Amino acid sequence: ELRAPGAPAKAESLRALLDAVRPATAFMLGDDRHDAGAFDVLRAARAAGELSGLAIAVAGHADVLPDVAPHADLVLGSAAETATFLRGVARRAVRPGP
């Protein structure tokens, strides 16, 4: 769970983290309806040109698809699919030297 001290919800926590760190790229993965607001924050930051990245819903709970999927850029079907996605990200992020 991502929750900054004093922040009442994930959306506020993510906004505080983005403001503090100013990453070039960010991924937000979530599996419940409380993540939808944070997805909206990430997508708004991307639309404003602050960063690149994806809001990714993980279909682990029955409430993900109807409540969260419209706020996500991508929906992964399971924890196993999420692990495969993250392995791909890690492989591309860590490149061998010349």
Disulfide bonds with the S-S distance in Angstrom:
none
